Amino acid sequence: MNFHEPTITYVARRTAEGKSKRDIICYLKRYIIREVYHLLKPTQAAGVISG
Protein backbone atom coordinates (compact mmCIF):
# COMPACT_ATOMS: atom_id res chain seq x y z
CA MET A 1 0.00 0.00 0.00
CA ASN A 2 3.05 2.25 0.25
CA PHE A 3 5.16 1.43 -2.80
CA HIS A 4 2.98 -0.09 -5.55
CA GLU A 5 1.56 2.79 -7.60
CA PRO A 6 -1.66 1.05 -8.78
CA THR A 7 -2.41 0.04 -5.19
CA ILE A 8 -1.78 3.58 -3.93
CA THR A 9 -4.24 4.87 -6.53
CA TYR A 10 -6.79 2.21 -5.56
CA VAL A 11 -6.48 3.01 -1.84
CA ALA A 12 -6.90 6.74 -2.53
CA ARG A 13 -10.03 6.08 -4.62
CA ARG A 14 -11.60 3.77 -2.03
CA THR A 15 -10.75 6.20 0.79
CA ALA A 16 -12.48 9.00 -1.16
CA GLU A 17 -15.54 6.72 -1.39
CA GLY A 18 -15.58 6.58 2.41
CA LYS A 19 -14.27 3.03 2.86
CA SER A 20 -12.24 2.23 5.98
CA LYS A 21 -8.65 1.03 5.84
CA ARG A 22 -9.79 -2.35 7.15
CA ASP A 23 -12.32 -2.71 4.30
CA ILE A 24 -9.72 -1.70 1.71
CA ILE A 25 -7.29 -4.34 2.99
CA CYS A 26 -10.06 -6.96 2.77
CA TYR A 27 -10.74 -5.99 -0.86
CA LEU A 28 -7.03 -6.18 -1.69
CA LYS A 29 -6.71 -9.62 -0.07
CA ARG A 30 -9.66 -10.90 -2.10
CA TYR A 31 -8.08 -9.58 -5.29
CA ILE A 32 -4.77 -11.29 -4.50
CA ILE A 33 -6.47 -14.60 -3.67
CA ARG A 34 -8.42 -14.48 -6.95
CA GLU A 35 -5.20 -13.92 -8.91
CA VAL A 36 -3.33 -16.72 -7.10
CA TYR A 37 -6.26 -19.13 -7.52
CA HIS A 38 -6.27 -18.63 -11.28
CA LEU A 39 -2.53 -19.27 -11.40
CA LEU A 40 -2.80 -22.47 -9.37
CA LYS A 41 -6.05 -23.83 -10.82
CA PRO A 42 -5.47 -26.76 -13.20
CA THR A 43 -6.42 -25.99 -16.78
CA GLN A 44 -9.21 -27.82 -18.57
CA ALA A 45 -6.75 -29.19 -21.13
CA ALA A 46 -4.72 -30.95 -18.42
CA GLY A 47 -7.79 -32.82 -17.20
CA VAL A 48 -8.54 -34.06 -13.73
CA ILE A 49 -7.58 -37.57 -12.67
CA SER A 50 -10.23 -39.16 -10.48
CA GLY A 51 -9.40 -42.09 -8.27
mmCIF entry with sequence, helices, sheets and N, C-alpha, C, O atoms, coordinates in Angstrom:
data_MODEL
# 
_entry.id   MODEL 
# 
_entity.id                         1 
_entity.type                       polymer 
_entity.pdbx_number_of_molecules   1 
# 
_entity_poly.entity_id                      1 
_entity_poly.type                           'polypeptide(L)' 
_entity_poly.nstd_linkage                   no 
_entity_poly.nstd_monomer                   no 
_entity_poly.pdbx_seq_one_letter_code       MNFHEPTITYVARRTAEGKSKRDIICYLKRYIIREVYHLLKPTQAAGVISG 
_entity_poly.pdbx_seq_one_letter_code_can   MNFHEPTITYVARRTAEGKSKRDIICYLKRYIIREVYHLLKPTQAAGVISG 
_entity_poly.pdbx_strand_id                 A 
# 
loop_
_entity_poly_seq.entity_id 
_entity_poly_seq.num 
_entity_poly_seq.mon_id 
_entity_poly_seq.hetero 
1 1  MET n 
1 2  ASN n 
1 3  PHE n 
1 4  HIS n 
1 5  GLU n 
1 6  PRO n 
1 7  THR n 
1 8  ILE n 
1 9  THR n 
1 10 TYR n 
1 11 VAL n 
1 12 ALA n 
1 13 ARG n 
1 14 ARG n 
1 15 THR n 
1 16 ALA n 
1 17 GLU n 
1 18 GLY n 
1 19 LYS n 
1 20 SER n 
1 21 LYS n 
1 22 ARG n 
1 23 ASP n 
1 24 ILE n 
1 25 ILE n 
1 26 CYS n 
1 27 TYR n 
1 28 LEU n 
1 29 LYS n 
1 30 ARG n 
1 31 TYR n 
1 32 ILE n 
1 33 ILE n 
1 34 ARG n 
1 35 GLU n 
1 36 VAL n 
1 37 TYR n 
1 38 HIS n 
1 39 LEU n 
1 40 LEU n 
1 41 LYS n 
1 42 PRO n 
1 43 THR n 
1 44 GLN n 
1 45 ALA n 
1 46 ALA n 
1 47 GLY n 
1 48 VAL n 
1 49 ILE n 
1 50 SER n 
1 51 GLY n 
# 
_struct_asym.id          A 
_struct_asym.entity_id   1 
# 
loop_
_struct_conf.conf_type_id 
_struct_conf.id 
_struct_conf.pdbx_PDB_helix_id 
_struct_conf.beg_label_comp_id 
_struct_conf.beg_label_asym_id 
_struct_conf.beg_label_seq_id 
_struct_conf.pdbx_beg_PDB_ins_code 
_struct_conf.end_label_comp_id 
_struct_conf.end_label_asym_id 
_struct_conf.end_label_seq_id 
_struct_conf.pdbx_end_PDB_ins_code 
_struct_conf.beg_auth_comp_id 
_struct_conf.beg_auth_asym_id 
_struct_conf.beg_auth_seq_id 
_struct_conf.end_auth_comp_id 
_struct_conf.end_auth_asym_id 
_struct_conf.end_auth_seq_id 
_struct_conf.pdbx_PDB_helix_class 
_struct_conf.details 
_struct_conf.pdbx_PDB_helix_length 
HELX_P HELX_P1 AA1 GLU A 5  ? ALA A 16 ? GLU A 5  ALA A 16 1 ? 12 
HELX_P HELX_P2 AA2 LYS A 21 ? LEU A 40 ? LYS A 21 LEU A 40 1 ? 20 
# 
_struct_conf_type.id          HELX_P 
_struct_conf_type.criteria    ? 
_struct_conf_type.reference   ? 
# 
loop_
_atom_site.group_PDB 
_atom_site.id 
_atom_site.type_symbol 
_atom_site.label_atom_id 
_atom_site.label_alt_id 
_atom_site.label_comp_id 
_atom_site.label_asym_id 
_atom_site.label_entity_id 
_atom_site.label_seq_id 
_atom_site.pdbx_PDB_ins_code 
_atom_site.Cartn_x 
_atom_site.Cartn_y 
_atom_site.Cartn_z 
_atom_site.occupancy 
_atom_site.B_iso_or_equiv 
_atom_site.pdbx_formal_charge 
_atom_site.auth_seq_id 
_atom_site.auth_comp_id 
_atom_site.auth_asym_id 
_atom_site.auth_atom_id 
_atom_site.pdbx_PDB_model_num 
ATOM 1   N N  . MET A 1 1  ? 0.821   -1.195  0.000   1.00 0.00 ? 1  MET A N  1 
ATOM 2   C CA . MET A 1 1  ? 0.000   0.000   0.000   1.00 0.00 ? 1  MET A CA 1 
ATOM 3   C C  . MET A 1 1  ? 0.866   1.259   0.000   1.00 0.00 ? 1  MET A C  1 
ATOM 4   O O  . MET A 1 1  ? 0.359   2.369   -0.167  1.00 0.00 ? 1  MET A O  1 
ATOM 5   N N  . ASN A 1 2  ? 2.168   1.081   0.188   1.00 0.00 ? 2  ASN A N  1 
ATOM 6   C CA . ASN A 1 2  ? 3.046   2.248   0.247   1.00 0.00 ? 2  ASN A CA 1 
ATOM 7   C C  . ASN A 1 2  ? 3.919   2.428   -0.986  1.00 0.00 ? 2  ASN A C  1 
ATOM 8   O O  . ASN A 1 2  ? 4.362   3.541   -1.269  1.00 0.00 ? 2  ASN A O  1 
ATOM 9   N N  . PHE A 1 3  ? 4.174   1.344   -1.730  1.00 0.00 ? 3  PHE A N  1 
ATOM 10  C CA . PHE A 1 3  ? 5.158   1.430   -2.801  1.00 0.00 ? 3  PHE A CA 1 
ATOM 11  C C  . PHE A 1 3  ? 4.610   1.091   -4.184  1.00 0.00 ? 3  PHE A C  1 
ATOM 12  O O  . PHE A 1 3  ? 5.188   1.520   -5.183  1.00 0.00 ? 3  PHE A O  1 
ATOM 13  N N  . HIS A 1 4  ? 3.542   0.355   -4.274  1.00 0.00 ? 4  HIS A N  1 
ATOM 14  C CA . HIS A 1 4  ? 2.985   -0.091  -5.549  1.00 0.00 ? 4  HIS A CA 1 
ATOM 15  C C  . HIS A 1 4  ? 1.993   0.962   -6.043  1.00 0.00 ? 4  HIS A C  1 
ATOM 16  O O  . HIS A 1 4  ? 0.934   1.158   -5.447  1.00 0.00 ? 4  HIS A O  1 
ATOM 17  N N  . GLU A 1 5  ? 2.347   1.633   -7.132  1.00 0.00 ? 5  GLU A N  1 
ATOM 18  C CA . GLU A 1 5  ? 1.562   2.785   -7.600  1.00 0.00 ? 5  GLU A CA 1 
ATOM 19  C C  . GLU A 1 5  ? 0.086   2.463   -7.886  1.00 0.00 ? 5  GLU A C  1 
ATOM 20  O O  . GLU A 1 5  ? -0.781  3.236   -7.478  1.00 0.00 ? 5  GLU A O  1 
ATOM 21  N N  . PRO A 1 6  ? -0.236  1.347   -8.574  1.00 0.00 ? 6  PRO A N  1 
ATOM 22  C CA . PRO A 1 6  ? -1.659  1.048   -8.781  1.00 0.00 ? 6  PRO A CA 1 
ATOM 23  C C  . PRO A 1 6  ? -2.416  0.839   -7.470  1.00 0.00 ? 6  PRO A C  1 
ATOM 24  O O  . PRO A 1 6  ? -3.585  1.207   -7.362  1.00 0.00 ? 6  PRO A O  1 
ATOM 25  N N  . THR A 1 7  ? -1.759  0.257   -6.487  1.00 0.00 ? 7  THR A N  1 
ATOM 26  C CA . THR A 1 7  ? -2.406  0.037   -5.188  1.00 0.00 ? 7  THR A CA 1 
ATOM 27  C C  . THR A 1 7  ? -2.612  1.364   -4.471  1.00 0.00 ? 7  THR A C  1 
ATOM 28  O O  . THR A 1 7  ? -3.654  1.576   -3.850  1.00 0.00 ? 7  THR A O  1 
ATOM 29  N N  . ILE A 1 8  ? -1.643  2.250   -4.548  1.00 0.00 ? 8  ILE A N  1 
ATOM 30  C CA . ILE A 1 8  ? -1.778  3.576   -3.933  1.00 0.00 ? 8  ILE A CA 1 
ATOM 31  C C  . ILE A 1 8  ? -2.966  4.310   -4.531  1.00 0.00 ? 8  ILE A C  1 
ATOM 32  O O  . ILE A 1 8  ? -3.740  4.937   -3.807  1.00 0.00 ? 8  ILE A O  1 
ATOM 33  N N  . THR A 1 9  ? -3.114  4.235   -5.847  1.00 0.00 ? 9  THR A N  1 
ATOM 34  C CA . THR A 1 9  ? -4.240  4.870   -6.531  1.00 0.00 ? 9  THR A CA 1 
ATOM 35  C C  . THR A 1 9  ? -5.558  4.247   -6.089  1.00 0.00 ? 9  THR A C  1 
ATOM 36  O O  . THR A 1 9  ? -6.533  4.957   -5.844  1.00 0.00 ? 9  THR A O  1 
ATOM 37  N N  . TYR A 1 10 ? -5.587  2.927   -5.988  1.00 0.00 ? 10 TYR A N  1 
ATOM 38  C CA . TYR A 1 10 ? -6.788  2.208   -5.558  1.00 0.00 ? 10 TYR A CA 1 
ATOM 39  C C  . TYR A 1 10 ? -7.186  2.610   -4.144  1.00 0.00 ? 10 TYR A C  1 
ATOM 40  O O  . TYR A 1 10 ? -8.357  2.882   -3.878  1.00 0.00 ? 10 TYR A O  1 
ATOM 41  N N  . VAL A 1 11 ? -6.211  2.647   -3.236  1.00 0.00 ? 11 VAL A N  1 
ATOM 42  C CA . VAL A 1 11 ? -6.483  3.013   -1.844  1.00 0.00 ? 11 VAL A CA 1 
ATOM 43  C C  . VAL A 1 11 ? -7.015  4.436   -1.777  1.00 0.00 ? 11 VAL A C  1 
ATOM 44  O O  . VAL A 1 11 ? -7.958  4.704   -1.033  1.00 0.00 ? 11 VAL A O  1 
ATOM 45  N N  . ALA A 1 12 ? -6.432  5.346   -2.532  1.00 0.00 ? 12 ALA A N  1 
ATOM 46  C CA . ALA A 1 12 ? -6.904  6.740   -2.533  1.00 0.00 ? 12 ALA A CA 1 
ATOM 47  C C  . ALA A 1 12 ? -8.341  6.824   -3.026  1.00 0.00 ? 12 ALA A C  1 
ATOM 48  O O  . ALA A 1 12 ? -9.147  7.565   -2.464  1.00 0.00 ? 12 ALA A O  1 
ATOM 49  N N  . ARG A 1 13 ? -8.669  6.066   -4.079  1.00 0.00 ? 13 ARG A N  1 
ATOM 50  C CA . ARG A 1 13 ? -10.026 6.085   -4.624  1.00 0.00 ? 13 ARG A CA 1 
ATOM 51  C C  . ARG A 1 13 ? -11.029 5.522   -3.623  1.00 0.00 ? 13 ARG A C  1 
ATOM 52  O O  . ARG A 1 13 ? -12.094 6.103   -3.412  1.00 0.00 ? 13 ARG A O  1 
ATOM 53  N N  . ARG A 1 14 ? -10.687 4.387   -3.004  1.00 0.00 ? 14 ARG A N  1 
ATOM 54  C CA . ARG A 1 14 ? -11.597 3.773   -2.032  1.00 0.00 ? 14 ARG A CA 1 
ATOM 55  C C  . ARG A 1 14 ? -11.750 4.640   -0.789  1.00 0.00 ? 14 ARG A C  1 
ATOM 56  O O  . ARG A 1 14 ? -12.837 4.705   -0.215  1.00 0.00 ? 14 ARG A O  1 
ATOM 57  N N  . THR A 1 15 ? -10.676 5.309   -0.363  1.00 0.00 ? 15 THR A N  1 
ATOM 58  C CA . THR A 1 15 ? -10.748 6.204   0.790   1.00 0.00 ? 15 THR A CA 1 
ATOM 59  C C  . THR A 1 15 ? -11.677 7.378   0.480   1.00 0.00 ? 15 THR A C  1 
ATOM 60  O O  . THR A 1 15 ? -12.456 7.801   1.334   1.00 0.00 ? 15 THR A O  1 
ATOM 61  N N  . ALA A 1 16 ? -11.592 7.904   -0.746  1.00 0.00 ? 16 ALA A N  1 
ATOM 62  C CA . ALA A 1 16 ? -12.479 8.997   -1.156  1.00 0.00 ? 16 ALA A CA 1 
ATOM 63  C C  . ALA A 1 16 ? -13.931 8.556   -1.176  1.00 0.00 ? 16 ALA A C  1 
ATOM 64  O O  . ALA A 1 16 ? -14.830 9.375   -0.985  1.00 0.00 ? 16 ALA A O  1 
ATOM 65  N N  . GLU A 1 17 ? -14.174 7.257   -1.409  1.00 0.00 ? 17 GLU A N  1 
ATOM 66  C CA . GLU A 1 17 ? -15.538 6.720   -1.388  1.00 0.00 ? 17 GLU A CA 1 
ATOM 67  C C  . GLU A 1 17 ? -16.049 6.523   0.028   1.00 0.00 ? 17 GLU A C  1 
ATOM 68  O O  . GLU A 1 17 ? -17.222 6.208   0.229   1.00 0.00 ? 17 GLU A O  1 
ATOM 69  N N  . GLY A 1 18 ? -15.167 6.707   1.020   1.00 0.00 ? 18 GLY A N  1 
ATOM 70  C CA . GLY A 1 18 ? -15.576 6.579   2.406   1.00 0.00 ? 18 GLY A CA 1 
ATOM 71  C C  . GLY A 1 18 ? -15.334 5.210   3.016   1.00 0.00 ? 18 GLY A C  1 
ATOM 72  O O  . GLY A 1 18 ? -15.849 4.914   4.095   1.00 0.00 ? 18 GLY A O  1 
ATOM 73  N N  . LYS A 1 19 ? -14.557 4.369   2.341   1.00 0.00 ? 19 LYS A N  1 
ATOM 74  C CA . LYS A 1 19 ? -14.265 3.027   2.864   1.00 0.00 ? 19 LYS A CA 1 
ATOM 75  C C  . LYS A 1 19 ? -13.182 3.134   3.936   1.00 0.00 ? 19 LYS A C  1 
ATOM 76  O O  . LYS A 1 19 ? -12.312 4.002   3.870   1.00 0.00 ? 19 LYS A O  1 
ATOM 77  N N  . SER A 1 20 ? -13.246 2.238   4.925   1.00 0.00 ? 20 SER A N  1 
ATOM 78  C CA . SER A 1 20 ? -12.240 2.226   5.981   1.00 0.00 ? 20 SER A CA 1 
ATOM 79  C C  . SER A 1 20 ? -10.994 1.489   5.495   1.00 0.00 ? 20 SER A C  1 
ATOM 80  O O  . SER A 1 20 ? -11.033 0.747   4.513   1.00 0.00 ? 20 SER A O  1 
ATOM 81  N N  . LYS A 1 21 ? -9.889  1.710   6.205   1.00 0.00 ? 21 LYS A N  1 
ATOM 82  C CA . LYS A 1 21 ? -8.648  1.032   5.839   1.00 0.00 ? 21 LYS A CA 1 
ATOM 83  C C  . LYS A 1 21 ? -8.811  -0.480  5.957   1.00 0.00 ? 21 LYS A C  1 
ATOM 84  O O  . LYS A 1 21 ? -8.268  -1.234  5.149   1.00 0.00 ? 21 LYS A O  1 
ATOM 85  N N  . ARG A 1 22 ? -9.553  -0.914  6.957   1.00 0.00 ? 22 ARG A N  1 
ATOM 86  C CA . ARG A 1 22 ? -9.793  -2.349  7.152   1.00 0.00 ? 22 ARG A CA 1 
ATOM 87  C C  . ARG A 1 22 ? -10.542 -2.943  5.953   1.00 0.00 ? 22 ARG A C  1 
ATOM 88  O O  . ARG A 1 22 ? -10.187 -4.020  5.474   1.00 0.00 ? 22 ARG A O  1 
ATOM 89  N N  . ASP A 1 23 ? -11.575 -2.245  5.468   1.00 0.00 ? 23 ASP A N  1 
ATOM 90  C CA . ASP A 1 23 ? -12.318 -2.712  4.295   1.00 0.00 ? 23 ASP A CA 1 
ATOM 91  C C  . ASP A 1 23 ? -11.420 -2.774  3.063   1.00 0.00 ? 23 ASP A C  1 
ATOM 92  O O  . ASP A 1 23 ? -11.477 -3.736  2.297   1.00 0.00 ? 23 ASP A O  1 
ATOM 93  N N  . ILE A 1 24 ? -10.596 -1.754  2.876   1.00 0.00 ? 24 ILE A N  1 
ATOM 94  C CA . ILE A 1 24 ? -9.718  -1.699  1.711   1.00 0.00 ? 24 ILE A CA 1 
ATOM 95  C C  . ILE A 1 24 ? -8.750  -2.878  1.725   1.00 0.00 ? 24 ILE A C  1 
ATOM 96  O O  . ILE A 1 24 ? -8.500  -3.487  0.685   1.00 0.00 ? 24 ILE A O  1 
ATOM 97  N N  . ILE A 1 25 ? -8.208  -3.202  2.887   1.00 0.00 ? 25 ILE A N  1 
ATOM 98  C CA . ILE A 1 25 ? -7.286  -4.338  2.994   1.00 0.00 ? 25 ILE A CA 1 
ATOM 99  C C  . ILE A 1 25 ? -8.011  -5.637  2.660   1.00 0.00 ? 25 ILE A C  1 
ATOM 100 O O  . ILE A 1 25 ? -7.447  -6.516  2.008   1.00 0.00 ? 25 ILE A O  1 
ATOM 101 N N  . CYS A 1 26 ? -9.263  -5.760  3.107   1.00 0.00 ? 26 CYS A N  1 
ATOM 102 C CA . CYS A 1 26 ? -10.056 -6.957  2.768   1.00 0.00 ? 26 CYS A CA 1 
ATOM 103 C C  . CYS A 1 26 ? -10.230 -7.081  1.259   1.00 0.00 ? 26 CYS A C  1 
ATOM 104 O O  . CYS A 1 26 ? -10.068 -8.165  0.698   1.00 0.00 ? 26 CYS A O  1 
ATOM 105 N N  . TYR A 1 27 ? -10.562 -5.967  0.600   1.00 0.00 ? 27 TYR A N  1 
ATOM 106 C CA . TYR A 1 27 ? -10.737 -5.987  -0.856  1.00 0.00 ? 27 TYR A CA 1 
ATOM 107 C C  . TYR A 1 27 ? -9.438  -6.382  -1.549  1.00 0.00 ? 27 TYR A C  1 
ATOM 108 O O  . TYR A 1 27 ? -9.454  -7.161  -2.502  1.00 0.00 ? 27 TYR A O  1 
ATOM 109 N N  . LEU A 1 28 ? -8.315  -5.851  -1.078  1.00 0.00 ? 28 LEU A N  1 
ATOM 110 C CA . LEU A 1 28 ? -7.027  -6.181  -1.686  1.00 0.00 ? 28 LEU A CA 1 
ATOM 111 C C  . LEU A 1 28 ? -6.683  -7.657  -1.493  1.00 0.00 ? 28 LEU A C  1 
ATOM 112 O O  . LEU A 1 28 ? -6.158  -8.291  -2.409  1.00 0.00 ? 28 LEU A O  1 
ATOM 113 N N  . LYS A 1 29 ? -6.970  -8.208  -0.319  1.00 0.00 ? 29 LYS A N  1 
ATOM 114 C CA . LYS A 1 29 ? -6.707  -9.623  -0.075  1.00 0.00 ? 29 LYS A CA 1 
ATOM 115 C C  . LYS A 1 29 ? -7.538  -10.493 -1.005  1.00 0.00 ? 29 LYS A C  1 
ATOM 116 O O  . LYS A 1 29 ? -7.040  -11.478 -1.550  1.00 0.00 ? 29 LYS A O  1 
ATOM 117 N N  . ARG A 1 30 ? -8.810  -10.130 -1.189  1.00 0.00 ? 30 ARG A N  1 
ATOM 118 C CA . ARG A 1 30 ? -9.661  -10.904 -2.098  1.00 0.00 ? 30 ARG A CA 1 
ATOM 119 C C  . ARG A 1 30 ? -9.109  -10.889 -3.511  1.00 0.00 ? 30 ARG A C  1 
ATOM 120 O O  . ARG A 1 30 ? -9.101  -11.912 -4.195  1.00 0.00 ? 30 ARG A O  1 
ATOM 121 N N  . TYR A 1 31 ? -8.645  -9.715  -3.948  1.00 0.00 ? 31 TYR A N  1 
ATOM 122 C CA . TYR A 1 31 ? -8.081  -9.585  -5.290  1.00 0.00 ? 31 TYR A CA 1 
ATOM 123 C C  . TYR A 1 31 ? -6.856  -10.489 -5.441  1.00 0.00 ? 31 TYR A C  1 
ATOM 124 O O  . TYR A 1 31 ? -6.713  -11.185 -6.447  1.00 0.00 ? 31 TYR A O  1 
ATOM 125 N N  . ILE A 1 32 ? -5.982  -10.475 -4.445  1.00 0.00 ? 32 ILE A N  1 
ATOM 126 C CA . ILE A 1 32 ? -4.768  -11.295 -4.500  1.00 0.00 ? 32 ILE A CA 1 
ATOM 127 C C  . ILE A 1 32 ? -5.121  -12.780 -4.538  1.00 0.00 ? 32 ILE A C  1 
ATOM 128 O O  . ILE A 1 32 ? -4.544  -13.540 -5.316  1.00 0.00 ? 32 ILE A O  1 
ATOM 129 N N  . ILE A 1 33 ? -6.063  -13.187 -3.702  1.00 0.00 ? 33 ILE A N  1 
ATOM 130 C CA . ILE A 1 33 ? -6.472  -14.596 -3.671  1.00 0.00 ? 33 ILE A CA 1 
ATOM 131 C C  . ILE A 1 33 ? -7.051  -15.021 -5.012  1.00 0.00 ? 33 ILE A C  1 
ATOM 132 O O  . ILE A 1 33 ? -6.768  -16.121 -5.486  1.00 0.00 ? 33 ILE A O  1 
ATOM 133 N N  . ARG A 1 34 ? -7.861  -14.161 -5.631  1.00 0.00 ? 34 ARG A N  1 
ATOM 134 C CA . ARG A 1 34 ? -8.416  -14.480 -6.950  1.00 0.00 ? 34 ARG A CA 1 
ATOM 135 C C  . ARG A 1 34 ? -7.308  -14.688 -7.970  1.00 0.00 ? 34 ARG A C  1 
ATOM 136 O O  . ARG A 1 34 ? -7.356  -15.635 -8.756  1.00 0.00 ? 34 ARG A O  1 
ATOM 137 N N  . GLU A 1 35 ? -6.308  -13.809 -7.964  1.00 0.00 ? 35 GLU A N  1 
ATOM 138 C CA . GLU A 1 35 ? -5.197  -13.919 -8.909  1.00 0.00 ? 35 GLU A CA 1 
ATOM 139 C C  . GLU A 1 35 ? -4.403  -15.212 -8.673  1.00 0.00 ? 35 GLU A C  1 
ATOM 140 O O  . GLU A 1 35 ? -4.072  -15.916 -9.626  1.00 0.00 ? 35 GLU A O  1 
ATOM 141 N N  . VAL A 1 36 ? -4.103  -15.520 -7.423  1.00 0.00 ? 36 VAL A N  1 
ATOM 142 C CA . VAL A 1 36 ? -3.332  -16.722 -7.104  1.00 0.00 ? 36 VAL A CA 1 
ATOM 143 C C  . VAL A 1 36 ? -4.120  -17.975 -7.472  1.00 0.00 ? 36 VAL A C  1 
ATOM 144 O O  . VAL A 1 36 ? -3.552  -18.932 -7.999  1.00 0.00 ? 36 VAL A O  1 
ATOM 145 N N  . TYR A 1 37 ? -5.420  -17.975 -7.199  1.00 0.00 ? 37 TYR A N  1 
ATOM 146 C CA . TYR A 1 37 ? -6.259  -19.131 -7.522  1.00 0.00 ? 37 TYR A CA 1 
ATOM 147 C C  . TYR A 1 37 ? -6.198  -19.441 -9.012  1.00 0.00 ? 37 TYR A C  1 
ATOM 148 O O  . TYR A 1 37 ? -6.065  -20.600 -9.406  1.00 0.00 ? 37 TYR A O  1 
ATOM 149 N N  . HIS A 1 38 ? -6.295  -18.406 -9.836  1.00 0.00 ? 38 HIS A N  1 
ATOM 150 C CA . HIS A 1 38 ? -6.267  -18.634 -11.282 1.00 0.00 ? 38 HIS A CA 1 
ATOM 151 C C  . HIS A 1 38 ? -4.905  -19.129 -11.750 1.00 0.00 ? 38 HIS A C  1 
ATOM 152 O O  . HIS A 1 38 ? -4.815  -19.838 -12.752 1.00 0.00 ? 38 HIS A O  1 
ATOM 153 N N  . LEU A 1 39 ? -3.852  -18.764 -11.041 1.00 0.00 ? 39 LEU A N  1 
ATOM 154 C CA . LEU A 1 39 ? -2.527  -19.267 -11.399 1.00 0.00 ? 39 LEU A CA 1 
ATOM 155 C C  . LEU A 1 39 ? -2.344  -20.722 -10.987 1.00 0.00 ? 39 LEU A C  1 
ATOM 156 O O  . LEU A 1 39 ? -1.648  -21.479 -11.665 1.00 0.00 ? 39 LEU A O  1 
ATOM 157 N N  . LEU A 1 40 ? -2.967  -21.117 -9.880  1.00 0.00 ? 40 LEU A N  1 
ATOM 158 C CA . LEU A 1 40 ? -2.800  -22.474 -9.366  1.00 0.00 ? 40 LEU A CA 1 
ATOM 159 C C  . LEU A 1 40 ? -3.828  -23.466 -9.899  1.00 0.00 ? 40 LEU A C  1 
ATOM 160 O O  . LEU A 1 40 ? -3.584  -24.673 -9.896  1.00 0.00 ? 40 LEU A O  1 
ATOM 161 N N  . LYS A 1 41 ? -4.968  -22.971 -10.353 1.00 0.00 ? 41 LYS A N  1 
ATOM 162 C CA . LYS A 1 41 ? -6.049  -23.830 -10.820 1.00 0.00 ? 41 LYS A CA 1 
ATOM 163 C C  . LYS A 1 41 ? -5.603  -24.636 -12.041 1.00 0.00 ? 41 LYS A C  1 
ATOM 164 O O  . LYS A 1 41 ? -5.042  -24.073 -12.981 1.00 0.00 ? 41 LYS A O  1 
ATOM 165 N N  . PRO A 1 42 ? -5.847  -25.956 -12.033 1.00 0.00 ? 42 PRO A N  1 
ATOM 166 C CA . PRO A 1 42 ? -5.472  -26.756 -13.199 1.00 0.00 ? 42 PRO A CA 1 
ATOM 167 C C  . PRO A 1 42 ? -6.316  -26.339 -14.414 1.00 0.00 ? 42 PRO A C  1 
ATOM 168 O O  . PRO A 1 42 ? -7.491  -25.995 -14.282 1.00 0.00 ? 42 PRO A O  1 
ATOM 169 N N  . THR A 1 43 ? -5.703  -26.377 -15.571 1.00 0.00 ? 43 THR A N  1 
ATOM 170 C CA . THR A 1 43 ? -6.418  -25.987 -16.780 1.00 0.00 ? 43 THR A CA 1 
ATOM 171 C C  . THR A 1 43 ? -7.325  -27.125 -17.246 1.00 0.00 ? 43 THR A C  1 
ATOM 172 O O  . THR A 1 43 ? -7.117  -28.278 -16.867 1.00 0.00 ? 43 THR A O  1 
ATOM 173 N N  . GLN A 1 44 ? -8.291  -26.819 -18.035 1.00 0.00 ? 44 GLN A N  1 
ATOM 174 C CA . GLN A 1 44 ? -9.210  -27.823 -18.568 1.00 0.00 ? 44 GLN A CA 1 
ATOM 175 C C  . GLN A 1 44 ? -8.486  -28.805 -19.475 1.00 0.00 ? 44 GLN A C  1 
ATOM 176 O O  . GLN A 1 44 ? -8.843  -29.982 -19.522 1.00 0.00 ? 44 GLN A O  1 
ATOM 177 N N  . ALA A 1 45 ? -7.476  -28.337 -20.191 1.00 0.00 ? 45 ALA A N  1 
ATOM 178 C CA . ALA A 1 45 ? -6.754  -29.194 -21.133 1.00 0.00 ? 45 ALA A CA 1 
ATOM 179 C C  . ALA A 1 45 ? -5.967  -30.281 -20.395 1.00 0.00 ? 45 ALA A C  1 
ATOM 180 O O  . ALA A 1 45 ? -5.783  -31.378 -20.922 1.00 0.00 ? 45 ALA A O  1 
ATOM 181 N N  . ALA A 1 46 ? -5.503  -29.982 -19.184 1.00 0.00 ? 46 ALA A N  1 
ATOM 182 C CA . ALA A 1 46 ? -4.720  -30.952 -18.421 1.00 0.00 ? 46 ALA A CA 1 
ATOM 183 C C  . ALA A 1 46 ? -5.607  -32.084 -17.921 1.00 0.00 ? 46 ALA A C  1 
ATOM 184 O O  . ALA A 1 46 ? -5.139  -33.209 -17.747 1.00 0.00 ? 46 ALA A O  1 
ATOM 185 N N  . GLY A 1 47 ? -6.887  -31.795 -17.690 1.00 0.00 ? 47 GLY A N  1 
ATOM 186 C CA . GLY A 1 47 ? -7.787  -32.822 -17.200 1.00 0.00 ? 47 GLY A CA 1 
ATOM 187 C C  . GLY A 1 47 ? -7.608  -33.082 -15.721 1.00 0.00 ? 47 GLY A C  1 
ATOM 188 O O  . GLY A 1 47 ? -6.606  -32.694 -15.121 1.00 0.00 ? 47 GLY A O  1 
ATOM 189 N N  . VAL A 1 48 ? -8.584  -33.737 -15.149 1.00 0.00 ? 48 VAL A N  1 
ATOM 190 C CA . VAL A 1 48 ? -8.539  -34.060 -13.734 1.00 0.00 ? 48 VAL A CA 1 
ATOM 191 C C  . VAL A 1 48 ? -8.580  -35.570 -13.609 1.00 0.00 ? 48 VAL A C  1 
ATOM 192 O O  . VAL A 1 48 ? -9.459  -36.222 -14.173 1.00 0.00 ? 48 VAL A O  1 
ATOM 193 N N  . ILE A 1 49 ? -7.643  -36.121 -12.879 1.00 0.00 ? 49 ILE A N  1 
ATOM 194 C CA . ILE A 1 49 ? -7.578  -37.574 -12.673 1.00 0.00 ? 49 ILE A CA 1 
ATOM 195 C C  . ILE A 1 49 ? -8.414  -37.911 -11.444 1.00 0.00 ? 49 ILE A C  1 
ATOM 196 O O  . ILE A 1 49 ? -8.147  -37.410 -10.353 1.00 0.00 ? 49 ILE A O  1 
ATOM 197 N N  . SER A 1 50 ? -9.424  -38.760 -11.619 1.00 0.00 ? 50 SER A N  1 
ATOM 198 C CA . SER A 1 50 ? -10.231 -39.158 -10.479 1.00 0.00 ? 50 SER A CA 1 
ATOM 199 C C  . SER A 1 50 ? -9.832  -40.561 -10.065 1.00 0.00 ? 50 SER A C  1 
ATOM 200 O O  . SER A 1 50 ? -9.499  -41.398 -10.904 1.00 0.00 ? 50 SER A O  1 
ATOM 201 N N  . GLY A 1 51 ? -9.868  -40.813 -8.760  1.00 0.00 ? 51 GLY A N  1 
ATOM 202 C CA . GLY A 1 51 ? -9.397  -42.094 -8.272  1.00 0.00 ? 51 GLY A CA 1 
ATOM 203 C C  . GLY A 1 51 ? -10.461 -42.879 -7.718  1.00 0.00 ? 51 GLY A C  1 
ATOM 204 O O  . GLY A 1 51 ? -10.229 -43.997 -7.258  1.00 0.00 ? 51 GLY A O  1 
# 
